[in-house]
């Protein structure tokens, strides 16, 4: 039964971001895991004197060396206001207006839905 649910979560995440409750990131196999407490500066593309600087996780996805399955781990472990830094990634599958590859899927993991912002809940399919 757990395998069927896991397959369903992964299948649904190809269509829309999915927020799952109470599952560890490791259960999803190979993935690019972004911990929710990542600094905001590591979620955007920055213009520097040497050109554009991409977050390492994003650059690895674009190069094809990281999994296109993205997991935002522990969203409920940071305050609701800080959760808003994931808005663009969840709504547009992009950072700094640069889209992720089309085959990327996003799974958000939380332990307690009461600690997840309404914005995050509105952009994800919730599976308990």
Rosetta blueprint (number, residue, H / E / L):
1 X L
2 X H
3 X H
4 X H
5 X H
6 X H
7 X H
8 X H
9 X H
10 X H
11 X H
12 X H
13 X H
14 X L
15 X L
16 X L
17 X L
18 X E
19 X E
20 X E
21 X E
22 X L
23 X L
24 X L
25 X H
26 X H
27 X H
28 X H
29 X L
30 X L
31 X L
32 X E
33 X E
34 X E
35 X E
36 X L
37 X L
38 X L
39 X L
40 X H
41 X H
42 X H
43 X H
44 X L
45 X L
46 X E
47 X E
48 X E
49 X L
50 X L
51 X E
52 X E
53 X E
54 X L
55 X L
56 X H
57 X H
58 X H
59 X H
60 X H
61 X H
62 X H
63 X H
64 X L
65 X L
66 X L
67 X L
68 X L
69 X E
70 X E
71 X E
72 X E
73 X E
74 X L
75 X H
76 X H
77 X H
78 X L
79 X L
80 X H
81 X H
82 X H
83 X H
84 X H
85 X H
86 X H
87 X H
88 X H
89 X H
90 X H
91 X H
92 X H
93 X L
94 X E
95 X E
96 X L
97 X L
98 X E
99 X E
100 X L
101 X L
102 X L
103 X L
104 X L
105 X E
106 X E
107 X E
108 X E
109 X E
110 X E
111 X L
112 X L
113 X H
114 X H
115 X H
116 X L
117 X L
118 X H
119 X H
120 X H
121 X H
122 X H
123 X L
124 X L
125 X E
126 X E
127 X E
128 X L
